Amino acid sequence: MPKRFSSVVGRSFGDGVRDAIRSTGLTQRQIARLLDWEEAKVSDLVRGKGGVTEVEVAMLLGLCRVEPEEARRLLALFRETRKNGFLVFPEDGIPDQVRSLVEQERLANEITMWSMNLIPGPLQIPGYIRALIERSVRAKTVNVEEIIAAKTARQGIFHYSRQFVFYLHEVALRLPVGGEAVMRDQLLHLLAMGNRLYITVRVVPTALGAHAGLSGSFRLLRYEKYEPVVFTETENSSLFVEDKATIDTYVDVLKLLDRQALDAEQSRELITSILA
């Protein structure tokens, strides 16, 4: 069966509406009856397919007694374009902690990441995360412990039913984030995670010089039912890219990195040599 196009913003909006309906204890059929809608209209809404006006969305959110902040978020999602991408400015200032990314990681069955300067986020240990935050411009404006807890909890995405491939540059292995003790624990954790059959760690060596990933870090999320999505981030924003031409470009980058990176065993030997 061909995959159907369903945008990130559409799925995020639909998930929010589904949660709002669930919080009432009512079924979609009961909600439709109260609004004098066809049940199919509610069904399309929770699938992010649209077919309603903004006023009708507001009516549903009011019926479900959605809190104002969440209602504003859902209405903003409803207004977003659903064709080429989804730009997000996270309220807590941490791009990779945006709610939509967490939701999409939960749906993806294959996640491939390229990280140019740092250990990939899902593989970071608490001490490493803390050191990154404390040296960032956000250090005085965020709750460090909450962010560490949230990032650590997201590592629950690791499961044998999914596939994970992490490409990272050798620079990330040698950058002394948090000091010698933290980096030793971080590299040991990287080796341990790489032992799992569904996780592959590949290192692009410094000796290679210029490489395919110089434009920056990103992650590619693939799904069983939907078209793939690329997630990129800057200092205070993040972007989901969904148009086919751009996705194809990122896939080509990964194909080149696959040829340029050390294989999994060679990568493991390099990490072990750094530890030694």
Secondary structure, DSSP 8 states (H G I E B T S, - for coil): ---B---HHHHHHHHHHHHHHHHHT--HHHHHHHHT--HHHHHHHHTT---S-HHHHHHHHHHTT--HHHHHHHHHHHHS--SSEEEE--TTS-GGG-HHHHHHHHH-SEEEEEESSS--GGG--HHHHHHHHHTSTTTTTS-HHHHHHHHHHGGGG--TTSEEEEEEEHHHHHS-TT-HHHHHHHHHHHHHHHTSTTEEEEEE-GGG-S-TTTT--EEEEE-SSB--EEEEE-SS-EEEE--HHHHHHHHHHHHHHHHHS--HHHHHHHHHHHH-
